[in-house]
Amino acid sequence: MYTYIAIGLSIIFNVTANIMLKFGLSKGGDEGFNLFKVVLNPLVIGGAFSFGLSLLSYTYVLSKMNLSIAYPIITSTCFIIVILFSWLFLKEKLLPIQVAGFFLIVTGIWLVAKGIH
């Protein structure tokens, strides 16, 4: 039970980190990439912290589950959530070939998850 909660937390923290980084880096405008401003950006700091929480959850998962099952499930689920978020909220384009890939990822998650039981 705790393993599934840790999987969920790892996914949530990883997705949150990526979204926070994207928003934090989008605030830069056309002035170019400024490492000092990036490091001090609260969204980037929050994203890094969220990655740390994801790592903690993930290490717990790895102590309870095979890497060959945990990593594909967590990573591909994060891909799917980030793709959907980017399409819905960031208005990023989603091409038909990407939609096909999306369904292949979902199929892959299902096949990998069959190895849990």
N, CA, C and O atoms as CSV, one atom per row, in Angstrom:
chain,resi,resn,atom,element,x,y,z
A,1,MET,N,N,0.819,-1.199,0.000
A,1,MET,CA,C,0.000,0.000,0.000
A,1,MET,C,C,0.865,1.266,0.000
A,1,MET,O,O,0.640,2.182,-0.790
A,2,TYR,N,N,1.874,1.302,0.913
A,2,TYR,CA,C,2.753,2.467,0.988
A,2,TYR,C,C,3.572,2.640,-0.286
A,2,TYR,O,O,3.920,3.757,-0.666
A,3,THR,N,N,3.874,1.522,-0.938
A,3,THR,CA,C,4.644,1.601,-2.180
A,3,THR,C,C,3.846,2.336,-3.247
A,3,THR,O,O,4.401,3.164,-3.969
A,4,TYR,N,N,2.566,2.050,-3.356
A,4,TYR,CA,C,1.731,2.723,-4.359
A,4,TYR,C,C,1.567,4.216,-4.034
A,4,TYR,O,O,1.517,5.056,-4.932
A,5,ILE,N,N,1.485,4.523,-2.757
A,5,ILE,CA,C,1.427,5.934,-2.347
A,5,ILE,C,C,2.732,6.634,-2.727
A,5,ILE,O,O,2.718,7.758,-3.229
A,6,ALA,N,N,3.848,5.965,-2.487
A,6,ALA,CA,C,5.157,6.538,-2.828
A,6,ALA,C,C,5.304,6.713,-4.334
A,6,ALA,O,O,5.893,7.695,-4.786
A,7,ILE,N,N,4.777,5.775,-5.116
A,7,ILE,CA,C,4.790,5.922,-6.579
A,7,ILE,C,C,4.008,7.173,-6.969
A,7,ILE,O,O,4.478,7.985,-7.766
A,8,GLY,N,N,2.826,7.319,-6.407
A,8,GLY,CA,C,1.991,8.483,-6.700
A,8,GLY,C,C,2.680,9.785,-6.305
A,8,GLY,O,O,2.644,10.761,-7.055
A,9,LEU,N,N,3.302,9.804,-5.140
A,9,LEU,CA,C,4.009,11.009,-4.688
A,9,LEU,C,C,5.194,11.326,-5.590
A,9,LEU,O,O,5.435,12.486,-5.925
A,10,SER,N,N,5.922,10.303,-5.978
A,10,SER,CA,C,7.063,10.513,-6.873
A,10,SER,C,C,6.610,11.127,-8.192
A,10,SER,O,O,7.249,12.041,-8.714
A,11,ILE,N,N,5.509,10.622,-8.722
A,11,ILE,CA,C,4.954,11.156,-9.972
A,11,ILE,C,C,4.491,12.601,-9.782
A,11,ILE,O,O,4.816,13.470,-10.591
A,12,ILE,N,N,3.744,12.852,-8.729
A,12,ILE,CA,C,3.225,14.206,-8.473
A,12,ILE,C,C,4.364,15.206,-8.305
A,12,ILE,O,O,4.340,16.286,-8.896
A,13,PHE,N,N,5.361,14.844,-7.498
A,13,PHE,CA,C,6.481,15.762,-7.267
A,13,PHE,C,C,7.302,15.984,-8.535
A,13,PHE,O,O,7.754,17.100,-8.791
A,14,ASN,N,N,7.500,14.923,-9.334
A,14,ASN,CA,C,8.267,15.057,-10.567
A,14,ASN,C,C,7.548,15.956,-11.566
A,14,ASN,O,O,8.160,16.848,-12.153
A,15,VAL,N,N,6.265,15.727,-11.758
A,15,VAL,CA,C,5.481,16.553,-12.676
A,15,VAL,C,C,5.442,18.001,-12.192
A,15,VAL,O,O,5.621,18.929,-12.981
A,16,THR,N,N,5.212,18.189,-10.905
A,16,THR,CA,C,5.185,19.536,-10.335
A,16,THR,C,C,6.517,20.246,-10.564
A,16,THR,O,O,6.543,21.425,-10.917
A,17,ALA,N,N,7.613,19.533,-10.365
A,17,ALA,CA,C,8.941,20.120,-10.574
A,17,ALA,C,C,9.116,20.590,-12.012
A,17,ALA,O,O,9.589,21.700,-12.255
A,18,ASN,N,N,8.735,19.749,-12.958
A,18,ASN,CA,C,8.887,20.123,-14.369
A,18,ASN,C,C,8.028,21.329,-14.734
A,18,ASN,O,O,8.471,22.211,-15.470
A,19,ILE,N,N,6.821,21.366,-14.229
A,19,ILE,CA,C,5.919,22.485,-14.522
A,19,ILE,C,C,6.442,23.772,-13.876
A,19,ILE,O,O,6.417,24.834,-14.498
A,20,MET,N,N,6.910,23.678,-12.640
A,20,MET,CA,C,7.450,24.863,-11.975
A,20,MET,C,C,8.679,25.396,-12.709
A,20,MET,O,O,8.836,26.607,-12.866
A,21,LEU,N,N,9.547,24.492,-13.156
A,21,LEU,CA,C,10.723,24.919,-13.910
A,21,LEU,C,C,10.320,25.612,-15.201
A,21,LEU,O,O,10.889,26.642,-15.560
A,22,LYS,N,N,9.348,25.054,-15.894
A,22,LYS,CA,C,8.896,25.655,-17.150
A,22,LYS,C,C,8.363,27.062,-16.909
A,22,LYS,O,O,8.728,27.995,-17.624
A,23,PHE,N,N,7.509,27.219,-15.916
A,23,PHE,CA,C,6.965,28.551,-15.613
A,23,PHE,C,C,8.066,29.495,-15.131
A,23,PHE,O,O,8.082,30.671,-15.492
A,24,GLY,N,N,8.974,28.985,-14.325
A,24,GLY,CA,C,10.068,29.811,-13.831
A,24,GLY,C,C,10.990,30.288,-14.936
A,24,GLY,O,O,11.477,31.417,-14.894
A,25,LEU,N,N,11.232,29.450,-15.915
A,25,LEU,CA,C,12.115,29.820,-17.020
A,25,LEU,C,C,11.391,30.631,-18.078
A,25,LEU,O,O,12.032,31.306,-18.883
A,26,SER,N,N,10.076,30.576,-18.092
A,26,SER,CA,C,9.299,31.351,-19.065
A,26,SER,C,C,9.238,32.821,-18.701
A,26,SER,O,O,8.875,33.647,-19.538
A,27,LYS,N,N,9.583,33.160,-17.483
A,27,LYS,CA,C,9.501,34.543,-17.018
A,27,LYS,C,C,10.698,35.386,-17.475
A,27,LYS,O,O,10.746,36.590,-17.222
A,28,GLY,N,N,11.656,34.751,-18.145
A,28,GLY,CA,C,12.882,35.446,-18.508
A,28,GLY,C,C,12.734,36.464,-19.619
A,28,GLY,O,O,13.536,37.393,-19.704
A,29,GLY,N,N,11.751,36.322,-20.457
A,29,GLY,CA,C,11.552,37.260,-21.564
A,29,GLY,C,C,12.602,37.077,-22.643
A,29,GLY,O,O,13.157,35.990,-22.804
A,30,ASP,N,N,12.869,38.138,-23.377
A,30,ASP,CA,C,13.800,38.084,-24.500
A,30,ASP,C,C,15.211,38.510,-24.124
A,30,ASP,O,O,16.067,38.654,-24.997
A,31,GLU,N,N,15.460,38.711,-22.848
A,31,GLU,CA,C,16.767,39.204,-22.443
A,31,GLU,C,C,17.830,38.105,-22.414
A,31,GLU,O,O,18.988,38.384,-22.105
A,32,GLY,N,N,17.464,36.887,-22.724
A,32,GLY,CA,C,18.416,35.787,-22.749
A,32,GLY,C,C,18.440,35.017,-21.442
A,32,GLY,O,O,17.752,35.364,-20.483
A,33,PHE,N,N,19.237,33.977,-21.424
A,33,PHE,CA,C,19.347,33.100,-20.267
A,33,PHE,C,C,20.334,33.707,-19.279
A,33,PHE,O,O,21.500,33.919,-19.611
A,34,ASN,N,N,19.876,33.983,-18.084
A,34,ASN,CA,C,20.715,34.564,-17.045
A,34,ASN,C,C,20.733,33.579,-15.876
A,34,ASN,O,O,19.754,33.458,-15.140
A,35,LEU,N,N,21.851,32.883,-15.714
A,35,LEU,CA,C,21.963,31.844,-14.695
A,35,LEU,C,C,21.679,32.388,-13.293
A,35,LEU,O,O,21.042,31.708,-12.489
A,36,PHE,N,N,22.135,33.586,-12.995
A,36,PHE,CA,C,21.913,34.177,-11.669
A,36,PHE,C,C,20.425,34.348,-11.392
A,36,PHE,O,O,19.944,34.017,-10.308
A,37,LYS,N,N,19.696,34.872,-12.389
A,37,LYS,CA,C,18.245,35.064,-12.213
A,37,LYS,C,C,17.520,33.725,-12.120
A,37,LYS,O,O,16.552,33.587,-11.372
A,38,VAL,N,N,17.992,32.740,-12.882
A,38,VAL,CA,C,17.371,31.414,-12.846
A,38,VAL,C,C,17.525,30.795,-11.467
A,38,VAL,O,O,16.556,30.279,-10.910
A,39,VAL,N,N,18.718,30.839,-10.915
A,39,VAL,CA,C,18.990,30.223,-9.621
A,39,VAL,C,C,18.190,30.884,-8.495
A,39,VAL,O,O,17.834,30.227,-7.517
A,40,LEU,N,N,17.912,32.163,-8.629
A,40,LEU,CA,C,17.180,32.888,-7.592
A,40,LEU,C,C,15.665,32.918,-7.811
A,40,LEU,O,O,14.930,33.438,-6.971
A,41,ASN,N,N,15.202,32.374,-8.914
A,41,ASN,CA,C,13.773,32.384,-9.226
A,41,ASN,C,C,13.037,31.431,-8.273
A,41,ASN,O,O,13.396,30.257,-8.182
A,42,PRO,N,N,12.016,31.921,-7.565
A,42,PRO,CA,C,11.289,31.073,-6.612
A,42,PRO,C,C,10.666,29.830,-7.261
A,42,PRO,O,O,10.605,28.771,-6.636
A,43,LEU,N,N,10.206,29.955,-8.503
A,43,LEU,CA,C,9.625,28.783,-9.170
A,43,LEU,C,C,10.691,27.738,-9.482
A,43,LEU,O,O,10.430,26.539,-9.385
A,44,VAL,N,N,11.867,28.175,-9.848
A,44,VAL,CA,C,12.962,27.242,-10.116
A,44,VAL,C,C,13.418,26.584,-8.814
A,44,VAL,O,O,13.693,25.384,-8.781
A,45,ILE,N,N,13.496,27.370,-7.751
A,45,ILE,CA,C,13.859,26.813,-6.437
A,45,ILE,C,C,12.808,25.794,-5.996
A,45,ILE,O,O,13.146,24.713,-5.512
A,46,GLY,N,N,11.538,26.146,-6.165
A,46,GLY,CA,C,10.457,25.214,-5.824
A,46,GLY,C,C,10.515,23.954,-6.669
A,46,GLY,O,O,10.267,22.854,-6.173
A,47,GLY,N,N,10.843,24.113,-7.945
A,47,GLY,CA,C,10.979,22.954,-8.823
A,47,GLY,C,C,12.106,22.040,-8.373
A,47,GLY,O,O,11.955,20.819,-8.365
A,48,ALA,N,N,13.232,22.627,-8.001
A,48,ALA,CA,C,14.362,21.826,-7.514
A,48,ALA,C,C,13.986,21.097,-6.222
A,48,ALA,O,O,14.323,19.927,-6.041
A,49,PHE,N,N,13.292,21.790,-5.335
A,49,PHE,CA,C,12.829,21.174,-4.084
A,49,PHE,C,C,11.867,20.023,-4.380
A,49,PHE,O,O,11.933,18.968,-3.750
A,50,SER,N,N,10.981,20.239,-5.340
A,50,SER,CA,C,10.020,19.203,-5.719
A,50,SER,C,C,10.734,17.990,-6.324
A,50,SER,O,O,10.330,16.850,-6.093
A,51,PHE,N,N,11.797,18.238,-7.100
A,51,PHE,CA,C,12.601,17.121,-7.614
A,51,PHE,C,C,13.223,16.336,-6.458
A,51,PHE,O,O,13.309,15.109,-6.506
A,52,GLY,N,N,13.655,17.055,-5.423
A,52,GLY,CA,C,14.216,16.384,-4.260
A,52,GLY,C,C,13.200,15.493,-3.557
A,52,GLY,O,O,13.520,14.378,-3.144
A,53,LEU,N,N,11.972,15.991,-3.424
A,53,LEU,CA,C,10.908,15.186,-2.816
A,53,LEU,C,C,10.570,13.980,-3.689
A,53,LEU,O,O,10.285,12.894,-3.184
A,54,SER,N,N,10.605,14.185,-5.000
A,54,SER,CA,C,10.374,13.078,-5.926
A,54,SER,C,C,11.455,12.007,-5.752
A,54,SER,O,O,11.164,10.811,-5.758
A,55,LEU,N,N,12.688,12.450,-5.600
A,55,LEU,CA,C,13.797,11.510,-5.403
A,55,LEU,C,C,13.623,10.710,-4.119
A,55,LEU,O,O,13.865,9.503,-4.096
A,56,LEU,N,N,13.202,11.384,-3.046
A,56,LEU,CA,C,12.974,10.670,-1.789
A,56,LEU,C,C,11.887,9.607,-1.941
A,56,LEU,O,O,12.044,8.478,-1.477
A,57,SER,N,N,10.797,9.974,-2.586
A,57,SER,CA,C,9.711,9.010,-2.809
A,57,SER,C,C,10.189,7.853,-3.683
A,57,SER,O,O,9.884,6.689,-3.424
A,58,TYR,N,N,10.940,8.199,-4.713
A,58,TYR,CA,C,11.430,7.193,-5.667
A,58,TYR,C,C,12.390,6.205,-4.990
A,58,TYR,O,O,12.353,5.008,-5.275
A,59,THR,N,N,13.243,6.707,-4.097
A,59,THR,CA,C,14.157,5.784,-3.420
A,59,THR,C,C,13.393,4.804,-2.541
A,59,THR,O,O,13.789,3.644,-2.418
A,60,TYR,N,N,12.306,5.255,-1.930
A,60,TYR,CA,C,11.472,4.333,-1.160
A,60,TYR,C,C,10.881,3.269,-2.083
A,60,TYR,O,O,10.884,2.080,-1.763
A,61,VAL,N,N,10.370,3.720,-3.242
A,61,VAL,CA,C,9.790,2.773,-4.204
A,61,VAL,C,C,10.827,1.736,-4.605
A,61,VAL,O,O,10.530,0.542,-4.648
A,62,LEU,N,N,12.045,2.186,-4.900
A,62,LEU,CA,C,13.087,1.249,-5.341
A,62,LEU,C,C,13.475,0.258,-4.253
A,62,LEU,O,O,13.939,-0.842,-4.553
A,63,SER,N,N,13.291,0.635,-2.998
A,63,SER,CA,C,13.590,-0.306,-1.914
A,63,SER,C,C,12.536,-1.407,-1.809
A,63,SER,O,O,12.764,-2.428,-1.160
A,64,LYS,N,N,11.386,-1.201,-2.447
A,64,LYS,CA,C,10.273,-2.150,-2.345
A,64,LYS,C,C,9.911,-2.833,-3.665
A,64,LYS,O,O,9.176,-3.820,-3.666
A,65,MET,N,N,10.422,-2.317,-4.792
A,65,MET,CA,C,9.966,-2.784,-6.102
A,65,MET,C,C,11.155,-2.898,-7.051
A,65,MET,O,O,12.157,-2.201,-6.892
A,66,ASN,N,N,11.036,-3.774,-8.030
A,66,ASN,CA,C,12.079,-3.923,-9.041
A,66,ASN,C,C,12.232,-2.640,-9.853
A,66,ASN,O,O,11.245,-1.999,-10.214
A,67,LEU,N,N,13.474,-2.279,-10.132
A,67,LEU,CA,C,13.770,-1.112,-10.959
A,67,LEU,C,C,13.131,-1.246,-12.336
A,67,LEU,O,O,12.644,-0.264,-12.895
A,68,SER,N,N,13.133,-2.455,-12.882
A,68,SER,CA,C,12.598,-2.687,-14.228
A,68,SER,C,C,11.095,-2.452,-14.318
A,68,SER,O,O,10.555,-2.329,-15.417
A,69,ILE,N,N,10.427,-2.390,-13.196
A,69,ILE,CA,C,8.993,-2.097,-13.171
A,69,ILE,C,C,8.750,-0.655,-12.713
A,69,ILE,O,O,7.967,0.070,-13.328
A,70,ALA,N,N,9.415,-0.247,-11.644
A,70,ALA,CA,C,9.180,1.081,-11.061
A,70,ALA,C,C,9.546,2.207,-12.024
A,70,ALA,O,O,8.765,3.137,-12.227
A,71,TYR,N,N,10.728,2.118,-12.612
A,71,TYR,CA,C,11.187,3.223,-13.455
A,71,TYR,C,C,10.286,3.451,-14.668
A,71,TYR,O,O,9.887,4.591,-14.909
A,72,PRO,N,N,9.950,2.418,-15.442
A,72,PRO,CA,C,9.063,2.668,-16.595
A,72,PRO,C,C,7.689,3.208,-16.205
A,72,PRO,O,O,7.149,4.074,-16.893
A,73,ILE,N,N,7.128,2.712,-15.127
A,73,ILE,CA,C,5.804,3.181,-14.706
A,73,ILE,C,C,5.851,4.648,-14.298
A,73,ILE,O,O,5.027,5.447,-14.742
A,74,ILE,N,N,6.809,4.999,-13.458
A,74,ILE,CA,C,6.890,6.381,-12.979
A,74,ILE,C,C,7.236,7.328,-14.125
A,74,ILE,O,O,6.582,8.356,-14.301
A,75,THR,N,N,8.247,6.992,-14.890
A,75,THR,CA,C,8.696,7.881,-15.960
A,75,THR,C,C,7.630,8.082,-17.029
A,75,THR,O,O,7.362,9.212,-17.435
A,76,SER,N,N,7.028,7.003,-17.481
A,76,SER,CA,C,6.038,7.136,-18.545
A,76,SER,C,C,4.771,7.833,-18.060
A,76,SER,O,O,4.146,8.574,-18.819
A,77,THR,N,N,4.387,7.609,-16.820
A,77,THR,CA,C,3.228,8.313,-16.281
A,77,THR,C,C,3.519,9.815,-16.197
A,77,THR,O,O,2.649,10.638,-16.486
A,78,CYS,N,N,4.738,10.163,-15.804
A,78,CYS,CA,C,5.126,11.580,-15.792
A,78,CYS,C,C,5.071,12.163,-17.197
A,78,CYS,O,O,4.590,13.281,-17.384
A,79,PHE,N,N,5.561,11.413,-18.195
A,79,PHE,CA,C,5.492,11.873,-19.587
A,79,PHE,C,C,4.058,12.207,-19.969
A,79,PHE,O,O,3.781,13.274,-20.516
A,80,ILE,N,N,3.164,11.299,-19.679
A,80,ILE,CA,C,1.762,11.472,-20.073
A,80,ILE,C,C,1.151,12.706,-19.407
A,80,ILE,O,O,0.491,13.508,-20.069
A,81,ILE,N,N,1.368,12.856,-18.115
A,81,ILE,CA,C,0.787,13.996,-17.401
A,81,ILE,C,C,1.363,15.307,-17.915
A,81,ILE,O,O,0.626,16.274,-18.106
A,82,VAL,N,N,2.677,15.350,-18.140
A,82,VAL,CA,C,3.306,16.568,-18.640
A,82,VAL,C,C,2.812,16.896,-20.045
A,82,VAL,O,O,2.563,18.061,-20.354
A,83,ILE,N,N,2.666,15.890,-20.893
A,83,ILE,CA,C,2.146,16.111,-22.254
A,83,ILE,C,C,0.740,16.707,-22.180
A,83,ILE,O,O,0.444,17.699,-22.846
A,84,LEU,N,N,-0.114,16.101,-21.374
A,84,LEU,CA,C,-1.488,16.607,-21.259
A,84,LEU,C,C,-1.528,18.017,-20.668
A,84,LEU,O,O,-2.266,18.872,-21.159
A,85,PHE,N,N,-0.748,18.264,-19.629
A,85,PHE,CA,C,-0.702,19.593,-19.023
A,85,PHE,C,C,-0.225,20.630,-20.036
A,85,PHE,O,O,-0.807,21.708,-20.161
A,86,SER,N,N,0.840,20.289,-20.757
A,86,SER,CA,C,1.405,21.222,-21.742
A,86,SER,C,C,0.399,21.549,-22.835
A,86,SER,O,O,0.304,22.690,-23.286
A,87,TRP,N,N,-0.336,20.554,-23.246
A,87,TRP,CA,C,-1.345,20.751,-24.297
A,87,TRP,C,C,-2.525,21.566,-23.774
A,87,TRP,O,O,-2.976,22.501,-24.436
A,88,LEU,N,N,-3.025,21.216,-22.595
A,88,LEU,CA,C,-4.219,21.861,-22.056
A,88,LEU,C,C,-3.962,23.271,-21.526
A,88,LEU,O,O,-4.758,24.178,-21.766
A,89,PHE,N,N,-2.863,23.457,-20.811
A,89,PHE,CA,C,-2.661,24.717,-20.098
A,89,PHE,C,C,-1.598,25.625,-20.706
A,89,PHE,O,O,-1.667,26.846,-20.560
A,90,LEU,N,N,-0.629,25.046,-21.376
A,90,LEU,CA,C,0.410,25.865,-21.998
A,90,LEU,C,C,0.148,26.073,-23.490
A,90,LEU,O,O,0.893,26.766,-24.183
A,91,LYS,N,N,-0.933,25.452,-23.958
A,91,LYS,CA,C,-1.354,25.578,-25.359
A,91,LYS,C,C,-0.258,25.135,-26.333
A,91,LYS,O,O,-0.125,25.692,-27.423
A,92,GLU,N,N,0.525,24.130,-25.929
A,92,GLU,CA,C,1.527,23.572,-26.817
A,92,GLU,C,C,0.849,22.662,-27.834
A,92,GLU,O,O,-0.148,22.010,-27.524
A,93,LYS,N,N,1.385,22.622,-29.031
A,93,LYS,CA,C,0.814,21.804,-30.094
A,93,LYS,C,C,0.991,20.322,-29.790
A,93,LYS,O,O,2.013,19.893,-29.254
A,94,LEU,N,N,-0.022,19.561,-30.142
A,94,LEU,CA,C,0.036,18.114,-30.004
A,94,LEU,C,C,-0.282,17.534,-31.369
A,94,LEU,O,O,-1.432,17.544,-31.807
A,95,LEU,N,N,0.740,17.030,-32.036
A,95,LEU,CA,C,0.592,16.496,-33.386
A,95,LEU,C,C,0.035,15.077,-33.357
A,95,LEU,O,O,0.156,14.383,-32.347
A,96,PRO,N,N,-0.575,14.640,-34.459
A,96,PRO,CA,C,-1.123,13.277,-34.503
A,96,PRO,C,C,-0.080,12.201,-34.172
A,96,PRO,O,O,-0.396,11.215,-33.506
A,97,ILE,N,N,1.138,12.387,-34.629
A,97,ILE,CA,C,2.173,11.394,-34.329
A,97,ILE,C,C,2.473,11.346,-32.833
A,97,ILE,O,O,2.810,10.293,-32.292
A,98,GLN,N,N,2.347,12.503,-32.166
A,98,GLN,CA,C,2.539,12.547,-30.719
A,98,GLN,C,C,1.387,11.851,-29.995
A,98,GLN,O,O,1.597,11.184,-28.982
A,99,VAL,N,N,0.184,12.007,-30.514
A,99,VAL,CA,C,-0.979,11.322,-29.931
A,99,VAL,C,C,-0.791,9.813,-30.050
A,99,VAL,O,O,-1.092,9.069,-29.116
A,100,ALA,N,N,-0.293,9.364,-31.204
A,100,ALA,CA,C,-0.019,7.934,-31.389
A,100,ALA,C,C,1.018,7.470,-30.363
A,100,ALA,O,O,0.870,6.406,-29.762
A,101,GLY,N,N,2.062,8.271,-30.168
A,101,GLY,CA,C,3.078,7.935,-29.176
A,101,GLY,C,C,2.508,7.896,-27.775
A,101,GLY,O,O,2.883,7.051,-26.963
A,102,PHE,N,N,1.603,8.811,-27.498
A,102,PHE,CA,C,0.915,8.868,-26.209
A,102,PHE,C,C,0.219,7.534,-25.931
A,102,PHE,O,O,0.334,6.982,-24.837
A,103,PHE,N,N,-0.504,7.024,-26.933
A,103,PHE,CA,C,-1.210,5.755,-26.740
A,103,PHE,C,C,-0.254,4.571,-26.650
A,103,PHE,O,O,-0.551,3.587,-25.973
A,104,LEU,N,N,0.874,4.654,-27.316
A,104,LEU,CA,C,1.893,3.610,-27.173
A,104,LEU,C,C,2.469,3.614,-25.757
A,104,LEU,O,O,2.733,2.557,-25.183
A,105,ILE,N,N,2.660,4.801,-25.206
A,105,ILE,CA,C,3.158,4.901,-23.831
A,105,ILE,C,C,2.146,4.290,-22.865
A,105,ILE,O,O,2.519,3.529,-21.972
A,106,VAL,N,N,0.878,4.619,-23.041
A,106,VAL,CA,C,-0.171,4.066,-22.170
A,106,VAL,C,C,-0.183,2.541,-22.262
A,106,VAL,O,O,-0.297,1.853,-21.247
A,107,THR,N,N,-0.064,2.022,-23.474
A,107,THR,CA,C,-0.019,0.569,-23.665
A,107,THR,C,C,1.206,-0.013,-22.970
A,107,THR,O,O,1.125,-1.063,-22.332
A,108,GLY,N,N,2.333,0.667,-23.095
A,108,GLY,CA,C,3.554,0.208,-22.441
A,108,GLY,C,C,3.435,0.192,-20.928
A,108,GLY,O,O,3.909,-0.741,-20.279
A,109,ILE,N,N,2.807,1.213,-20.360
A,109,ILE,CA,C,2.594,1.243,-18.908
A,109,ILE,C,C,1.760,0.046,-18.479
A,109,ILE,O,O,2.064,-0.623,-17.492
A,110,TRP,N,N,0.714,-0.207,-19.233
A,110,TRP,CA,C,-0.172,-1.321,-18.899
A,110,TRP,C,C,0.599,-2.645,-18.941
A,110,TRP,O,O,0.452,-3.480,-18.049
A,111,LEU,N,N,1.415,-2.831,-19.975
A,111,LEU,CA,C,2.187,-4.073,-20.093
A,111,LEU,C,C,3.213,-4.215,-18.978
A,111,LEU,O,O,3.375,-5.301,-18.424
A,112,VAL,N,N,3.904,-3.135,-18.645
A,112,VAL,CA,C,4.894,-3.172,-17.585
A,112,VAL,C,C,4.213,-3.419,-16.241
A,112,VAL,O,O,4.710,-4.190,-15.420
A,113,ALA,N,N,3.081,-2.766,-16.020
A,113,ALA,CA,C,2.362,-2.925,-14.748
A,113,ALA,C,C,1.877,-4.349,-14.555
A,113,ALA,O,O,1.686,-4.785,-13.420
A,114,LYS,N,N,1.676,-5.076,-15.630
A,114,LYS,CA,C,1.261,-6.487,-15.510
A,114,LYS,C,C,2.332,-7.293,-14.777
A,114,LYS,O,O,2.035,-8.335,-14.192
A,115,GLY,N,N,3.572,-6.815,-14.808
A,115,GLY,CA,C,4.668,-7.494,-14.136
A,115,GLY,C,C,4.655,-7.294,-12.633
A,115,GLY,O,O,5.438,-7.931,-11.929
A,116,ILE,N,N,3.791,-6.431,-12.117
A,116,ILE,CA,C,3.734,-6.170,-10.676
A,116,ILE,C,C,3.144,-7.375,-9.934
A,116,ILE,O,O,3.591,-7.713,-8.838
A,117,HIS,N,N,2.169,-7.999,-10.519
A,117,HIS,CA,C,1.453,-9.071,-9.820
A,117,HIS,C,C,2.153,-10.371,-9.919
A,117,HIS,O,O,1.677,-11.371,-9.383
